[in-house]
Structures are given as structure tokens and as C-alpha cells.
Amino acid sequence: MLALIYLIVMVMLGDLICRRFYSFVSLPHRIAAAFLSGLLISTWFTYLAAMLFARASKPLLWGNLLFFAAAFGFILWSTQRAQKKPSRQAASPPATEANRWDWILIGFFLLFVSWQMFSTFNMSGGKVQIANHQWSDFGSTVSIMQSFAVGHNFPTEYPHFSGDRIRYHFLFYFQAGNLEYLGLNPALSNNILSILSLVSMLILVMTLGVVLF
């Protein structure tokens, strides 16, 4: 439950920040931008906040508490600030607004990418299931994820090479581990982020095509 609340707050935060800098072509564009921006900002904030409490027994607990406090504070401040501004007349929807076929294509993307992710990495009966040709990749990345979810990897090191500072693009797996810490299982934590990130990028590619052509 806490993991889902984290994801919702993350998207809300990303949406508020994106709306301050540019307008959206369509609703899918807005959702995709909100997710990707929120993911980047929340992951960095939570990680750096947890690093401040590296000597504590549960740095992720403090990192998440600071994230929720900062996010709710920013959302409340932005909402109150928007209410003080004079209301503007609602603009007509843009000509590029997503139509039925756009939503159908996005739905297909979502289903296909979900099948890809869960057929590659899943859990059943408390056991992790990994596709035949992917075990070597997931063997290293899942260990990074678990080092945050059930371990104490601050300052961050390779779980499989002790004493060496990490030089890997680990923040995605930090966030997956954080979602596991907040209540999801490892497969759901990894796959939700993978699915939504890839679908969001595909939506941005669609949006780029609409803007250019």
C-alpha cells in the first residue's frame, strides 16, 4: 500500500513540476511526462535523503519520510499558490488531443510491454522466475535491488564485489528496492517501473511525431 502511495505522490509531484515549465500536447503526453519527471526527481531525492542517514539502522525509512514530507509540502504550497492566482478562462482542447485510436495503441503498448516484462522476470510461490537467457543480467541487478530493500547499502557498493564503490547505473534498482521495502515483491517492484518507463517513452515518441508532422 505504501509503495502505491509513493508512486501516486511521485506522479503528482512530476505533474506539478512539469506544468510550471511547459504545456502539454495531449493527456497521454502529460501523464508520461509526469511519470518520468517524478521518477527521476523522487529517486534522486529519496536516495540522497537516505544517504544523510547512512549511519542509521534504517536509512530507507528516513529517506522515505523526508520524501513524503517534502513532496506533500510542495504539493500543498503549489495548490495554495494556484488558488491565489486569478482564474483564467478554460481553453478549448488542442487539435492534437489524443483520439480513440491513440488510446487503443497505448493500451496495446501497455499489454505487450507487460507481457514482455513478466515473461522475463516474475515471482511464483515465493520463488523468483527468470527467463533462460536473462539470468546473468538479473543475477547482478536483483542483488543491487535487494541490497537496498533488505540490506544497508549506504554508501553504495557492489553487493557481489565488496569494498568497491559502485560505478553502475544503479538508481533504477535503488527505486525498485525502495518499492520492495515499501511493500511490493521484487518482480512487481522491478516490472512496474520498467513497464511504465517504457510505455511513457513510447508515448513521448508518439507525441514527437504529432508535433513534427
N, C-alpha and C positions, 0 to 999 in steps of 0.2 A: 504493500500500500504506500509506504513512504517513497519507494522508487517511482511509482506512478505520479505522486505529488511532485517529486523532484522534476520529472520530465515536463509536467504541465507548467510549473513555475519557470522552468528553463525556456520553454517556448514563449510564454508570456513576456519574459524578460527580453528575449531576442526580438519579439514583435515590437515592443515599445522602443527599443533602441533603433531598429531599422526604420521605423516610421518617422523618427526625428531627422533622418538624413535623405530619404528619397521616397517617391511614391511608387506604387505597385501597378503592374500591368494587369494583373488578374488576382483572384483569390488564391489559386494554387501557387502563384509566384510569391504572394505574401506568406503563405504557410511554409513554403520551402525556405525562404529567406529567414523567417523567424526561427525555424528549427536549426538551421546550420549556424546562424549567428549565435543563438542561445547556447548551442552545444559548445562552440568554441569559447565563449565567454565564461560559461558556468564551469567548464572543465578546468580552465586555467585558474579561475578564482578558487575553486574547491581544492585544487592541488596545492596552490601557493598558501592557502589558509591552513591546510593540513600540515604543510612544511613548517609553519610557525610553531606548531605543537608537536614537532618531531620527537621531543623528549617525553611527551605524554604517553600514557599506556594505550590510548585510543585516538590517534591523530585524526582519523577519518570522522569520528564523532564531532570533534571540534570544527573540522573543516566544513562539514555539512551544516552545523549550527550557524556558523558565520555566513555561509552562503544563503541560507534561508533568511537570516536576519537582514542581510544586505539586499537581497532580491525583493523581499516584501517591503522593505523601506523604500527602495527605488520605485517599485510599482505604486505604492501609496503616494509618494511625492509626485510622480508623473500624473497620476489620476487627479489629484487635487489641483495641480498646475493646469491641467487641461480644462477642468471645470471653471477656473477663473477666467479663462480666455473667452472672448465673445463668440457665441455660436455662429458658424458660417452656414450658408445655405447648402443643402446637400447637392453634390454634383451628380450629373447623370452618369450612369455606368459607362466605362470606356468601350470603344468599339472592339477592343481586343479581349474583352472579358471571356473567360473560358465557357465553351458551349458543351452540349451533351457529349459529343464525341471526344472532346478533351478529357472529360471526367472518365469516360469509358477507357480511354488509353491509359490514364493514370491508374485506374483500378486494375487494368491488366499488368502494368508495371509492378504494382504492389503485390499482386498474387504471384507473378512469375519470380520476382526477387525473393519473396518469402519462401517459395518452394526451393529456390537455389540455396538459400542460407540454411534452412532447416534440414535439407537433404545432405548438407555438408557437415553441419555441427548441430547436434541435438542431445537431449537427455531422455532416458527412459529407465524407470525403476531405480533412480538414483545413480545411474551409470552414464558417463559421457560417451556419446557415439560420434565418431569422427570418420569421414569418408576415407577410403583406402589411400588415395594419393595426397591427402592433406594432413596426415598425422604428424609429419615432421614440422610443418608450419605451426599447427595448433599446439604441438608439444611445447614450443618455446613461448608462444603468445599467451596461451592459457596459464602458463606458470607465472607470467608477468601479472596477469589479471588476478590470479589467486594470491599473489604476494601482497596485493593491496587489500583484497576482500577479507582474507583470513590471516594475513601476516602483518608485518610492521616494516614496510619497505621505504622508510624515510631516514636519511636521504636515500634516494632511489639507486639500487644496484641491480645487476642481472641476477635473477634467482638461481641460475644454473652456472654462473661464474662468480664466485664470491670475491668481494673486495674490489671489483672493477666498477667504476661509475658507468651508468648506462648511457649509451650513445644511440639508442634505438628510438624510433618514433613511438613512444610508449603511452602518450596521453590518451589515445583512444582506449587502450586496455586499462589505463587507470580509471577512466569513466565507467567502463564495463565492470571493473572490480568494485567501483563505488556503488553502482546499481545493485550488484550482488550483495554488497554489505547492507544496502537498504531494503533487501528482501527478495529480489529476483534470483532465480537459479542461474548458473553460469551461461547456459545456452541462451536463455531469454535475454540476459543482460547483453551478451555479445550480439545476438541476432537483431534485437530491436534497434540498436544503434546502427548496425550495418544496413538493415533494410531501409530505415528512414533516411539515412545519409545518402544512399544510392538513389532512392526514389526522388529525394529532394534535388539532387544533382541533375537527374533526368528532367525534372520539371523546369529547372533553370535553363537547360539546353532547349526545351520546348519554347520557353519564354524568349530566349535569344533569337530563335527562328522567327517568332511572331514580330519582335521588334525590328529585325533586319529586313524581313520580307513581307 
